[in-house]
Amino acid sequence: MTTLPPYPAGRNILAGKTVLVTAAAGTGIGFATAKRCLEEGARVMISDVHERRLGEAAEALSGIGDKVATARCDVSVEADVQHLWERATAELGAVDVLVNNAGLGGTAPLVEMTDEQWSKVLDITLTGTFRMMRAAFRHMLPRQRGAIVNNASVLGWRAQAGQAHYAAAKAGVMALTRCAAVEAATAGVRVNAVAPSLALHKFLVKVTTQELLDDLQSREAFGRGAEPWEIANVIVFLASDYASYMTGEVVSVSSQHA
């Protein structure tokens, strides 16, 4: 197992930008992304379906850059999505960057998977991303500017038992990213995605077993899973002007063997 690299200092590569991050409560990629965006000079709004955890996340981010705005949102509910964009516009003035991090996992063999399990994962992970992107386009296309970064997964390319619903949803996010990018290009709006292999945080044990996590880590070339901030670094890059010629791309953030 390799040692962790040092946590990078902010370099203001998002200075002057406003960023909206979904599913940013807790300790995962969304929270890490909000933190890195603040450290890079952005003004940030975070949303999550868990209102208490959302407040705790905002408190944890206090003192880093500007005050963090918050709004509860369940991306599977269109009214919530509309309310979130109204709040974001009121708080930030305009949204330059949307990070679609909301998603739902779980493990179930296909032969035992219920319609409800399948539909819930698809509705939050894929359709929720679609709802947020549709709202973002209505906001960004007339302004002729903006960047969207979706959170996909290497499971959109690779097979793993018990993950048919999640893998199908993440493959859908990849296809949605590519199609949306073509539609938005003439307006100067970029749409990309990251595809992490394994980012470790404490809530993972709620949707999988420690045995599986240990096995997945053993397959990584570095012998460990990524820290959420290592995924967030790539999201920040795609959100920044350094990625100005990238659109429709799905960037694998992985040390996993092919």
Summary of the structure (lengths in Angstrom):
residues: 258
radius of gyration: 17.2
end to end distance: 18.3
largest distance: 50.2
contacts: 883
relative contact order: 0.15
helix: 48%
strand: 16%
